[in-house]
């Protein structure tokens, strides 16, 4: 069974990507921490995004699979 992403998933992914693109941005980190504290479900959603991202590193790129 698959589930469709909801608005929270998209918002969480946006935060994840923003943090990855600017890991040293303290202002962004503070804004993220405030966002995270605003809803307990956000931490779980963020962990799901982190796990999914980590799993993509285990999948070879399409060109690598052709070899």
N, C-alpha and C positions, 0 to 999 in steps of 0.2 A: 504494500500500500504506500502510495506517495502522498505527500502533502504539498500544497501550494504555498509559496512564500506569502507572507502578509506584509503589511506596511512596516511592522517592527523589524522583520527580516531585512528589508531594503534599507531601513534607517541604520540598522546594526552594521550591515555590510559597508555602507558609506563611512561610518565611523572607523571601521577597521582599515579601510583603504586610505583614509585621510591620515590615520596614525602611522601607517606603513610609509606613506610618502613624506612625512615630516616627523620622524621619530624624536627629534631633539627640540621640537616646538613646545615649550613649557605652557604657553597660553592655550594651545590646542589640547594638551594633556589635561589641564585644569578644566576646560570646557567638557572634555570627555568624562572626567571623573564626576562632574556635576550631573551630566546626562545619565551616567550609570547609576548614580545614587537616586535618581528620580523615580525609578521603578525597579523593584527586585527582579522582575522577569528579564530585564535587560542584560544582567550578568550572565544568565543562562544562555540567552540568545548570542551574546558575544563569544562565549565558550564554544558554541556550535559553529560559529563562523571560523574561529581559530582552528578547530578540529578539521573542518572541511578544507581549509587552506593547507593545513599540514598534509592532509591526504593527497592533495594534488601534486605534491612533490614526489609522491611515490608512483605516479603514473607517468610513463615515458612519453615524451613528445611524439607526435605523429611521425615525424621524420625518423626518429630513433627506432620506431617499431618496424619500419620498412627494411631496415638493415638485416 
